[in-house]
Amino acid sequence: MRIHRRGSTAAALALCLGALTACGGGSTPQGQGSSVPPPTSESTTPSGAQKPAEGAALRGRTIVIDPGHNGANGEHPSEINKQVKIGNGSKACDTTGTATNAGYNEHAFTWDVSNRLAKLLKAKGAKVYLTRKNDTSVGPCITERAGLGNRVKADAALSVHADGAPASAHGFHIIEPIAVKGFNAEMVPDAHRLGVALRDAYRAGTGIPYSNYRGKKALDPRDDLGGLNLSKVPKVFIECGNMRNPSEAAKMSNASFRQRIADSLASGFDAYFAS
């Protein structure tokens, strides 16, 4: 999620605002195909109470997945540096993100993971929206990324990122919202539950440890991110690892491990809605 500026040409920001796609009804490059009904069998707990089969809790849910940054952001500094209101101040419309030392960009990583995750959630019966339709455009602004979840009345939202900390830093963390009066206060408790569910599933599924440089037990509360401040629906960010750490960069650069990341996050959503 670290910012690296590069390039400059003019482009209309309106290009990015058309980059909204609903994976539940339409299709994306990695998310095509019709929905597969989730399992219908039920299991019984030791107490005798029945619980839904794995994945059944996602049926009918609306989820927004926000792939951080975008491929053309670095070529359009005037658009992405434009200041927007985030409830308790102002920030840049968007940023370029970071990259591994070998040149694998965060925007490409988040796009790939988000599409893999969207496909899994859709197969379990959820309607999934992505905040952008490709990895070659500009933005959208953080205000629009938050606004999509509000407009579709999402049951939950996740912004997918990777960090660009010093090489000695390692691990993942969840960024959860702090209440900003008049904006996101009502969703903060549910966002915390979502964050814990995703944290636990991500740790169990990927083996990546808790961050040793941000947050406590991989939870980092913040009130300086427009994507959280402006969200009316439960939403968190995940920094999937440190792209400047050689071990974690190698994992995130591997397609099989990105699928593992998506599988883990899907399990986290399942746990959140089943609780």
Summary of the structure (lengths in Angstrom):
residues: 275
radius of gyration: 17.8
end to end distance: 30.1
largest distance: 63.5
contacts: 1016
relative contact order: 0.20
helix: 35%
strand: 20%
